[in-house]
Amino acid sequence: MDLEFFLRVASYGVQTAMMVSAPVLGFGLVAGVGVSIMQAATQINDAALAFIPKIVAAVVSLLIFGPWMIAELVTFATFSFNSISQVVT
């Protein structure tokens, strides 16, 4: 196993992790900013008001992007398992 192969596998792993986590983080960010703007406008500071919309946004993003996320993870797992033979030799 040479350094180029290791860097390619590591890069693919980091890229997959970022791509799979991006939809959930993005929806949570949008929900958080929306709730923060509403809290600033109404001056209502309740922890549940800030927390529940983020959970709902995360669940909605998992429902929308879940099949794609699983497909990406399966592709990475397949690549990883197929690369085992190159690591051993």
Secondary structure, 3 states (H helix, E strand, C coil): CCHHHHHHHHHHHHHHHHHHHHHHHHHHHHHHHHHHHHHHHHCCCCHHHHHHHHHHHHHHHHHHHHHHHHHHHHHHHHHHHHHHHHHHC
